[in-house]
Amino acid sequence: MKIVGVSFDLPQSNATFKADEGFQYDLWSDTNRELALYYGAATSPLAPFPIRMTVLLDPDGVWRVTYPLPGSGVGGLYAHAQLILDDLDKLVNP
């Protein structure tokens, strides 16, 4: 399993954010909005910000599920993460 974060920020900004937050996964820069447009996190190449979401790809890299990120609150984020882990387990261990 690989986790990757993607933003519209420049690579150096992502590197600084990753270091400051202690993330142990890669942060990719999608400054041209190509990934965001493909996965529906933006509707225009001029979008100032992406829609926050999680995309789950199966072991072959096939796009399986998109999860909108819940509103605010830590409880919602934990439930979001658990839902993704449960679905991932179903894909990897059918």
Backbone atoms as SQL, in Angstrom:
CREATE TABLE atoms (id INTEGER PRIMARY KEY, chain TEXT, resi INTEGER, resn TEXT, atom TEXT, x REAL, y REAL, z REAL);
INSERT INTO atoms VALUES
  (1, 'A', 1, 'MET', 'N', 0.851, -1.170, 0.000),
  (2, 'A', 1, 'MET', 'CA', 0.000, 0.000, 0.000),
  (3, 'A', 1, 'MET', 'C', 0.895, 1.231, 0.000),
  (4, 'A', 2, 'LYS', 'N', 0.486, 2.219, -0.764),
  (5, 'A', 2, 'LYS', 'CA', 1.243, 3.466, -0.819),
  (6, 'A', 2, 'LYS', 'C', 0.275, 4.629, -0.628),
  (7, 'A', 3, 'ILE', 'N', 0.637, 5.547, 0.229),
  (8, 'A', 3, 'ILE', 'CA', -0.149, 6.754, 0.460),
  (9, 'A', 3, 'ILE', 'C', 0.604, 7.919, -0.161),
  (10, 'A', 4, 'VAL', 'N', -0.135, 8.751, -0.905),
  (11, 'A', 4, 'VAL', 'CA', 0.445, 9.928, -1.532),
  (12, 'A', 4, 'VAL', 'C', -0.519, 11.088, -1.330),
  (13, 'A', 5, 'GLY', 'N', 0.003, 12.224, -0.921),
  (14, 'A', 5, 'GLY', 'CA', -0.794, 13.446, -0.844),
  (15, 'A', 5, 'GLY', 'C', -0.501, 14.281, -2.072),
  (16, 'A', 6, 'VAL', 'N', -1.524, 14.973, -2.570),
  (17, 'A', 6, 'VAL', 'CA', -1.352, 15.797, -3.768),
  (18, 'A', 6, 'VAL', 'C', -1.950, 17.164, -3.505),
  (19, 'A', 7, 'SER', 'N', -1.250, 18.207, -3.900),
  (20, 'A', 7, 'SER', 'CA', -1.766, 19.570, -3.772),
  (21, 'A', 7, 'SER', 'C', -1.346, 20.390, -4.996),
  (22, 'A', 8, 'PHE', 'N', -1.864, 21.594, -5.065),
  (23, 'A', 8, 'PHE', 'CA', -1.482, 22.513, -6.138),
  (24, 'A', 8, 'PHE', 'C', -0.219, 23.294, -5.781),
  (25, 'A', 9, 'ASP', 'N', 0.321, 23.068, -4.609),
  (26, 'A', 9, 'ASP', 'CA', 1.491, 23.819, -4.155),
  (27, 'A', 9, 'ASP', 'C', 2.752, 23.403, -4.910),
  (28, 'A', 10, 'LEU', 'N', 3.723, 24.288, -4.891),
  (29, 'A', 10, 'LEU', 'CA', 5.012, 24.011, -5.526),
  (30, 'A', 10, 'LEU', 'C', 5.757, 22.929, -4.752),
  (31, 'A', 11, 'PRO', 'N', 6.647, 22.192, -5.421),
  (32, 'A', 11, 'PRO', 'CA', 7.377, 21.109, -4.744),
  (33, 'A', 11, 'PRO', 'C', 8.089, 21.559, -3.461),
  (34, 'A', 12, 'GLN', 'N', 8.719, 22.720, -3.471),
  (35, 'A', 12, 'GLN', 'CA', 9.429, 23.178, -2.271),
  (36, 'A', 12, 'GLN', 'C', 8.456, 23.447, -1.129),
  (37, 'A', 13, 'SER', 'N', 7.288, 23.991, -1.432),
  (38, 'A', 13, 'SER', 'CA', 6.272, 24.226, -0.391),
  (39, 'A', 13, 'SER', 'C', 5.812, 22.893, 0.196),
  (40, 'A', 14, 'ASN', 'N', 5.612, 21.904, -0.669),
  (41, 'A', 14, 'ASN', 'CA', 5.209, 20.586, -0.181),
  (42, 'A', 14, 'ASN', 'C', 6.302, 19.948, 0.671),
  (43, 'A', 15, 'ALA', 'N', 7.543, 20.113, 0.264),
  (44, 'A', 15, 'ALA', 'CA', 8.657, 19.547, 1.037),
  (45, 'A', 15, 'ALA', 'C', 8.720, 20.174, 2.432),
  (46, 'A', 16, 'THR', 'N', 8.541, 21.474, 2.506),
  (47, 'A', 16, 'THR', 'CA', 8.550, 22.165, 3.792),
  (48, 'A', 16, 'THR', 'C', 7.375, 21.713, 4.651),
  (49, 'A', 17, 'PHE', 'N', 6.183, 21.638, 4.066),
  (50, 'A', 17, 'PHE', 'CA', 4.984, 21.206, 4.785),
  (51, 'A', 17, 'PHE', 'C', 5.163, 19.772, 5.295),
  (52, 'A', 18, 'LYS', 'N', 5.700, 18.894, 4.461),
  (53, 'A', 18, 'LYS', 'CA', 5.933, 17.500, 4.838),
  (54, 'A', 18, 'LYS', 'C', 6.879, 17.427, 6.040),
  (55, 'A', 19, 'ALA', 'N', 7.954, 18.185, 5.993),
  (56, 'A', 19, 'ALA', 'CA', 8.921, 18.189, 7.086),
  (57, 'A', 19, 'ALA', 'C', 8.305, 18.772, 8.360),
  (58, 'A', 20, 'ASP', 'N', 7.594, 19.879, 8.227),
  (59, 'A', 20, 'ASP', 'CA', 6.980, 20.534, 9.388),
  (60, 'A', 20, 'ASP', 'C', 5.954, 19.641, 10.067),
  (61, 'A', 21, 'GLU', 'N', 5.199, 18.892, 9.275),
  (62, 'A', 21, 'GLU', 'CA', 4.131, 18.043, 9.818),
  (63, 'A', 21, 'GLU', 'C', 4.596, 16.624, 10.144),
  (64, 'A', 22, 'GLY', 'N', 5.820, 16.278, 9.732),
  (65, 'A', 22, 'GLY', 'CA', 6.353, 14.951, 10.004),
  (66, 'A', 22, 'GLY', 'C', 5.675, 13.843, 9.214),
  (67, 'A', 23, 'PHE', 'N', 5.154, 14.177, 8.037),
  (68, 'A', 23, 'PHE', 'CA', 4.509, 13.158, 7.195),
  (69, 'A', 23, 'PHE', 'C', 5.535, 12.129, 6.750),
  (70, 'A', 24, 'GLN', 'N', 5.121, 10.873, 6.711),
  (71, 'A', 24, 'GLN', 'CA', 6.008, 9.798, 6.280),
  (72, 'A', 24, 'GLN', 'C', 5.644, 9.312, 4.886),
  (73, 'A', 25, 'TYR', 'N', 4.842, 10.083, 4.168),
  (74, 'A', 25, 'TYR', 'CA', 4.462, 9.718, 2.812),
  (75, 'A', 25, 'TYR', 'C', 4.772, 10.880, 1.884),
  (76, 'A', 26, 'ASP', 'N', 4.791, 10.594, 0.599),
  (77, 'A', 26, 'ASP', 'CA', 5.130, 11.605, -0.394),
  (78, 'A', 26, 'ASP', 'C', 4.011, 12.623, -0.567),
  (79, 'A', 27, 'LEU', 'N', 4.390, 13.843, -0.869),
  (80, 'A', 27, 'LEU', 'CA', 3.452, 14.899, -1.258),
  (81, 'A', 27, 'LEU', 'C', 3.826, 15.318, -2.674),
  (82, 'A', 28, 'TRP', 'N', 2.903, 15.130, -3.583),
  (83, 'A', 28, 'TRP', 'CA', 3.137, 15.479, -4.982),
  (84, 'A', 28, 'TRP', 'C', 2.561, 16.851, -5.285),
  (85, 'A', 29, 'SER', 'N', 3.189, 17.539, -6.226),
  (86, 'A', 29, 'SER', 'CA', 2.720, 18.846, -6.689),
  (87, 'A', 29, 'SER', 'C', 1.992, 18.690, -8.013),
  (88, 'A', 30, 'ASP', 'N', 0.740, 19.122, -8.021),
  (89, 'A', 30, 'ASP', 'CA', -0.094, 19.057, -9.225),
  (90, 'A', 30, 'ASP', 'C', -0.392, 20.487, -9.682),
  (91, 'A', 31, 'THR', 'N', 0.677, 21.208, -9.992),
  (92, 'A', 31, 'THR', 'CA', 0.517, 22.625, -10.320),
  (93, 'A', 31, 'THR', 'C', -0.261, 22.851, -11.615),
  (94, 'A', 32, 'ASN', 'N', -0.269, 21.866, -12.511),
  (95, 'A', 32, 'ASN', 'CA', -1.040, 21.994, -13.758),
  (96, 'A', 32, 'ASN', 'C', -2.463, 21.453, -13.638),
  (97, 'A', 33, 'ARG', 'N', -2.798, 20.949, -12.427),
  (98, 'A', 33, 'ARG', 'CA', -4.151, 20.438, -12.115),
  (99, 'A', 33, 'ARG', 'C', -4.502, 19.160, -12.882),
  (100, 'A', 34, 'GLU', 'N', -3.540, 18.475, -13.470),
  (101, 'A', 34, 'GLU', 'CA', -3.833, 17.293, -14.280),
  (102, 'A', 34, 'GLU', 'C', -4.465, 16.169, -13.459),
  (103, 'A', 35, 'LEU', 'N', -3.868, 15.840, -12.320),
  (104, 'A', 35, 'LEU', 'CA', -4.452, 14.799, -11.469),
  (105, 'A', 35, 'LEU', 'C', -5.804, 15.240, -10.921),
  (106, 'A', 36, 'ALA', 'N', -5.894, 16.483, -10.478),
  (107, 'A', 36, 'ALA', 'CA', -7.145, 16.989, -9.917),
  (108, 'A', 36, 'ALA', 'C', -8.268, 16.941, -10.944),
  (109, 'A', 37, 'LEU', 'N', -7.985, 17.302, -12.169),
  (110, 'A', 37, 'LEU', 'CA', -9.002, 17.240, -13.222),
  (111, 'A', 37, 'LEU', 'C', -9.388, 15.794, -13.521),
  (112, 'A', 38, 'TYR', 'N', -8.417, 14.909, -13.575),
  (113, 'A', 38, 'TYR', 'CA', -8.686, 13.505, -13.881),
  (114, 'A', 38, 'TYR', 'C', -9.567, 12.857, -12.811),
  (115, 'A', 39, 'TYR', 'N', -9.248, 13.105, -11.552),
  (116, 'A', 39, 'TYR', 'CA', -9.971, 12.458, -10.455),
  (117, 'A', 39, 'TYR', 'C', -11.168, 13.262, -9.943),
  (118, 'A', 40, 'GLY', 'N', -11.406, 14.426, -10.516),
  (119, 'A', 40, 'GLY', 'CA', -12.575, 15.204, -10.121),
  (120, 'A', 40, 'GLY', 'C', -12.367, 16.096, -8.913),
  (121, 'A', 41, 'ALA', 'N', -11.123, 16.333, -8.547),
  (122, 'A', 41, 'ALA', 'CA', -10.843, 17.234, -7.428),
  (123, 'A', 41, 'ALA', 'C', -10.822, 18.691, -7.880),
  (124, 'A', 42, 'ALA', 'N', -10.953, 18.919, -9.177),
  (125, 'A', 42, 'ALA', 'CA', -11.070, 20.268, -9.748),
  (126, 'A', 42, 'ALA', 'C', -11.905, 20.151, -11.014),
  (127, 'A', 43, 'THR', 'N', -12.653, 21.192, -11.300),
  (128, 'A', 43, 'THR', 'CA', -13.470, 21.207, -12.513),
  (129, 'A', 43, 'THR', 'C', -12.894, 22.113, -13.581),
  (130, 'A', 44, 'SER', 'N', -11.794, 22.780, -13.241),
  (131, 'A', 44, 'SER', 'CA', -11.171, 23.700, -14.176),
  (132, 'A', 44, 'SER', 'C', -9.675, 23.754, -13.912),
  (133, 'A', 45, 'PRO', 'N', -8.864, 23.921, -14.963),
  (134, 'A', 45, 'PRO', 'CA', -7.430, 24.088, -14.742),
  (135, 'A', 45, 'PRO', 'C', -7.095, 25.412, -14.056),
  (136, 'A', 46, 'LEU', 'N', -8.101, 26.265, -13.889),
  (137, 'A', 46, 'LEU', 'CA', -7.904, 27.542, -13.208),
  (138, 'A', 46, 'LEU', 'C', -8.345, 27.498, -11.746),
  (139, 'A', 47, 'ALA', 'N', -8.794, 26.334, -11.279),
  (140, 'A', 47, 'ALA', 'CA', -9.276, 26.211, -9.900),
  (141, 'A', 47, 'ALA', 'C', -8.172, 26.621, -8.921),
  (142, 'A', 48, 'PRO', 'N', -8.495, 27.503, -7.958),
  (143, 'A', 48, 'PRO', 'CA', -7.468, 27.929, -7.008),
  (144, 'A', 48, 'PRO', 'C', -7.120, 26.859, -5.979),
  (145, 'A', 49, 'PHE', 'N', -8.085, 25.973, -5.657),
  (146, 'A', 49, 'PHE', 'CA', -7.887, 24.923, -4.666),
  (147, 'A', 49, 'PHE', 'C', -8.569, 23.645, -5.135),
  (148, 'A', 50, 'PRO', 'N', -8.015, 22.496, -4.783),
  (149, 'A', 50, 'PRO', 'CA', -8.693, 21.235, -5.112),
  (150, 'A', 50, 'PRO', 'C', -9.788, 20.946, -4.099),
  (151, 'A', 51, 'ILE', 'N', -10.723, 20.105, -4.487),
  (152, 'A', 51, 'ILE', 'CA', -11.697, 19.563, -3.562),
  (153, 'A', 51, 'ILE', 'C', -10.957, 18.485, -2.777),
  (154, 'A', 52, 'ARG', 'N', -11.101, 18.479, -1.474),
  (155, 'A', 52, 'ARG', 'CA', -10.403, 17.483, -0.662),
  (156, 'A', 52, 'ARG', 'C', -11.106, 16.137, -0.787),
  (157, 'A', 53, 'MET', 'N', -10.331, 15.139, -1.139),
  (158, 'A', 53, 'MET', 'CA', -10.897, 13.800, -1.330),
  (159, 'A', 53, 'MET', 'C', -9.808, 12.755, -1.170),
  (160, 'A', 54, 'THR', 'N', -10.246, 11.515, -1.065),
  (161, 'A', 54, 'THR', 'CA', -9.348, 10.367, -1.059),
  (162, 'A', 54, 'THR', 'C', -9.750, 9.477, -2.223),
  (163, 'A', 55, 'VAL', 'N', -8.777, 9.011, -2.981),
  (164, 'A', 55, 'VAL', 'CA', -9.018, 8.108, -4.105),
  (165, 'A', 55, 'VAL', 'C', -8.312, 6.790, -3.788),
  (166, 'A', 56, 'LEU', 'N', -9.034, 5.701, -3.943),
  (167, 'A', 56, 'LEU', 'CA', -8.478, 4.383, -3.684),
  (168, 'A', 56, 'LEU', 'C', -8.272, 3.658, -5.005),
  (169, 'A', 57, 'LEU', 'N', -7.026, 3.266, -5.243),
  (170, 'A', 57, 'LEU', 'CA', -6.667, 2.484, -6.427),
  (171, 'A', 57, 'LEU', 'C', -6.407, 1.054, -5.979),
  (172, 'A', 58, 'ASP', 'N', -6.790, 0.096, -6.810),
  (173, 'A', 58, 'ASP', 'CA', -6.543, -1.302, -6.448),
  (174, 'A', 58, 'ASP', 'C', -5.072, -1.640, -6.702),
  (175, 'A', 59, 'PRO', 'N', -4.635, -2.871, -6.360),
  (176, 'A', 59, 'PRO', 'CA', -3.219, -3.228, -6.537),
  (177, 'A', 59, 'PRO', 'C', -2.700, -3.080, -7.970),
  (178, 'A', 60, 'ASP', 'N', -3.608, -3.099, -8.955),
  (179, 'A', 60, 'ASP', 'CA', -3.198, -2.915, -10.347),
  (180, 'A', 60, 'ASP', 'C', -3.223, -1.448, -10.781),
  (181, 'A', 61, 'GLY', 'N', -3.533, -0.548, -9.862),
  (182, 'A', 61, 'GLY', 'CA', -3.583, 0.873, -10.182),
  (183, 'A', 61, 'GLY', 'C', -4.892, 1.318, -10.796),
  (184, 'A', 62, 'VAL', 'N', -5.923, 0.473, -10.739),
  (185, 'A', 62, 'VAL', 'CA', -7.230, 0.815, -11.306),
  (186, 'A', 62, 'VAL', 'C', -8.013, 1.624, -10.276),
  (187, 'A', 63, 'TRP', 'N', -8.577, 2.729, -10.727),
  (188, 'A', 63, 'TRP', 'CA', -9.358, 3.619, -9.872),
  (189, 'A', 63, 'TRP', 'C', -10.627, 2.898, -9.445),
  (190, 'A', 64, 'ARG', 'N', -10.812, 2.708, -8.142),
  (191, 'A', 64, 'ARG', 'CA', -11.940, 1.949, -7.624),
  (192, 'A', 64, 'ARG', 'C', -12.989, 2.809, -6.922),
  (193, 'A', 65, 'VAL', 'N', -12.552, 3.668, -6.008),
  (194, 'A', 65, 'VAL', 'CA', -13.508, 4.416, -5.185),
  (195, 'A', 65, 'VAL', 'C', -12.967, 5.815, -4.918),
  (196, 'A', 66, 'THR', 'N', -13.877, 6.785, -4.891),
  (197, 'A', 66, 'THR', 'CA', -13.536, 8.146, -4.468),
  (198, 'A', 66, 'THR', 'C', -14.337, 8.461, -3.218),
  (199, 'A', 67, 'TYR', 'N', -13.678, 8.997, -2.231),
  (200, 'A', 67, 'TYR', 'CA', -14.313, 9.357, -0.966),
  (201, 'A', 67, 'TYR', 'C', -14.169, 10.864, -0.763),
  (202, 'A', 68, 'PRO', 'N', -15.280, 11.592, -0.657),
  (203, 'A', 68, 'PRO', 'CA', -15.147, 13.004, -0.288),
  (204, 'A', 68, 'PRO', 'C', -14.671, 13.086, 1.154),
  (205, 'A', 69, 'LEU', 'N', -13.827, 14.039, 1.428),
  (206, 'A', 69, 'LEU', 'CA', -13.337, 14.207, 2.791),
  (207, 'A', 69, 'LEU', 'C', -14.466, 14.772, 3.644),
  (208, 'A', 70, 'PRO', 'N', -14.653, 14.236, 4.848),
  (209, 'A', 70, 'PRO', 'CA', -15.736, 14.734, 5.692),
  (210, 'A', 70, 'PRO', 'C', -15.491, 16.182, 6.101),
  (211, 'A', 71, 'GLY', 'N', -16.541, 16.803, 6.590),
  (212, 'A', 71, 'GLY', 'CA', -16.457, 18.195, 7.050),
  (213, 'A', 71, 'GLY', 'C', -15.385, 18.370, 8.103),
  (214, 'A', 72, 'SER', 'N', -15.719, 18.967, 9.196),
  (215, 'A', 72, 'SER', 'CA', -14.734, 19.205, 10.237),
  (216, 'A', 72, 'SER', 'C', -14.901, 18.186, 11.354),
  (217, 'A', 73, 'GLY', 'N', -13.938, 18.142, 12.208),
  (218, 'A', 73, 'GLY', 'CA', -14.010, 17.261, 13.362),
  (219, 'A', 73, 'GLY', 'C', -13.118, 16.055, 13.210),
  (220, 'A', 74, 'VAL', 'N', -12.395, 15.747, 14.260),
  (221, 'A', 74, 'VAL', 'CA', -11.468, 14.633, 14.248),
  (222, 'A', 74, 'VAL', 'C', -12.212, 13.312, 14.108),
  (223, 'A', 75, 'GLY', 'N', -13.370, 13.166, 14.749),
  (224, 'A', 75, 'GLY', 'CA', -14.131, 11.933, 14.665),
  (225, 'A', 75, 'GLY', 'C', -14.467, 11.576, 13.232),
  (226, 'A', 76, 'GLY', 'N', -14.834, 12.575, 12.445),
  (227, 'A', 76, 'GLY', 'CA', -15.142, 12.341, 11.040),
  (228, 'A', 76, 'GLY', 'C', -13.930, 11.870, 10.263),
  (229, 'A', 77, 'LEU', 'N', -12.772, 12.405, 10.597),
  (230, 'A', 77, 'LEU', 'CA', -11.539, 11.985, 9.912),
  (231, 'A', 77, 'LEU', 'C', -11.174, 10.553, 10.270),
  (232, 'A', 78, 'TYR', 'N', -11.350, 10.175, 11.532),
  (233, 'A', 78, 'TYR', 'CA', -11.062, 8.785, 11.918),
  (234, 'A', 78, 'TYR', 'C', -12.022, 7.828, 11.240),
  (235, 'A', 79, 'ALA', 'N', -13.298, 8.172, 11.163),
  (236, 'A', 79, 'ALA', 'CA', -14.281, 7.323, 10.487),
  (237, 'A', 79, 'ALA', 'C', -13.944, 7.225, 8.998),
  (238, 'A', 80, 'HIS', 'N', -13.510, 8.338, 8.407),
  (239, 'A', 80, 'HIS', 'CA', -13.103, 8.374, 6.996),
  (240, 'A', 80, 'HIS', 'C', -11.942, 7.407, 6.771),
  (241, 'A', 81, 'ALA', 'N', -10.929, 7.495, 7.613),
  (242, 'A', 81, 'ALA', 'CA', -9.760, 6.627, 7.487),
  (243, 'A', 81, 'ALA', 'C', -10.146, 5.164, 7.671),
  (244, 'A', 82, 'GLN', 'N', -11.020, 4.871, 8.634),
  (245, 'A', 82, 'GLN', 'CA', -11.413, 3.482, 8.873),
  (246, 'A', 82, 'GLN', 'C', -12.191, 2.917, 7.694),
  (247, 'A', 83, 'LEU', 'N', -13.070, 3.724, 7.102),
  (248, 'A', 83, 'LEU', 'CA', -13.822, 3.289, 5.929),
  (249, 'A', 83, 'LEU', 'C', -12.870, 2.917, 4.793),
  (250, 'A', 84, 'ILE', 'N', -11.864, 3.736, 4.558),
  (251, 'A', 84, 'ILE', 'CA', -10.895, 3.472, 3.495),
  (252, 'A', 84, 'ILE', 'C', -10.084, 2.212, 3.800),
  (253, 'A', 85, 'LEU', 'N', -9.643, 2.055, 5.042),
  (254, 'A', 85, 'LEU', 'CA', -8.891, 0.858, 5.406),
  (255, 'A', 85, 'LEU', 'C', -9.739, -0.403, 5.243),
  (256, 'A', 86, 'ASP', 'N', -11.015, -0.334, 5.615),
  (257, 'A', 86, 'ASP', 'CA', -11.911, -1.481, 5.454),
  (258, 'A', 86, 'ASP', 'C', -12.084, -1.843, 3.978),
  (259, 'A', 87, 'ASP', 'N', -12.302, -0.828, 3.140),
  (260, 'A', 87, 'ASP', 'CA', -12.472, -1.081, 1.701),
  (261, 'A', 87, 'ASP', 'C', -11.177, -1.581, 1.065),
  (262, 'A', 88, 'LEU', 'N', -10.060, -1.048, 1.494),
  (263, 'A', 88, 'LEU', 'CA', -8.756, -1.498, 0.994),
  (264, 'A', 88, 'LEU', 'C', -8.541, -2.961, 1.333),
  (265, 'A', 89, 'ASP', 'N', -8.889, -3.338, 2.546),
  (266, 'A', 89, 'ASP', 'CA', -8.754, -4.738, 2.946),
  (267, 'A', 89, 'ASP', 'C', -9.590, -5.654, 2.055),
  (268, 'A', 90, 'LYS', 'N', -10.792, -5.204, 1.688),
  (269, 'A', 90, 'LYS', 'CA', -11.658, -5.993, 0.809),
  (270, 'A', 90, 'LYS', 'C', -11.057, -6.149, -0.591),
  (271, 'A', 91, 'LEU', 'N', -10.363, -5.099, -1.060),
  (272, 'A', 91, 'LEU', 'CA', -9.737, -5.177, -2.382),
  (273, 'A', 91, 'LEU', 'C', -8.502, -6.088, -2.380),
  (274, 'A', 92, 'VAL', 'N', -7.733, -6.008, -1.316),
  (275, 'A', 92, 'VAL', 'CA', -6.483, -6.758, -1.254),
  (276, 'A', 92, 'VAL', 'C', -6.719, -8.196, -0.808),
  (277, 'A', 93, 'ASN', 'N', -7.716, -8.405, 0.042),
  (278, 'A', 93, 'ASN', 'CA', -8.012, -9.738, 0.576),
  (279, 'A', 93, 'ASN', 'C', -9.473, -10.102, 0.289),
  (280, 'A', 94, 'PRO', 'N', -9.810, -10.363, -0.979),
  (281, 'A', 94, 'PRO', 'CA', -11.229, -10.633, -1.313),
  (282, 'A', 94, 'PRO', 'C', -11.750, -11.925, -0.683);
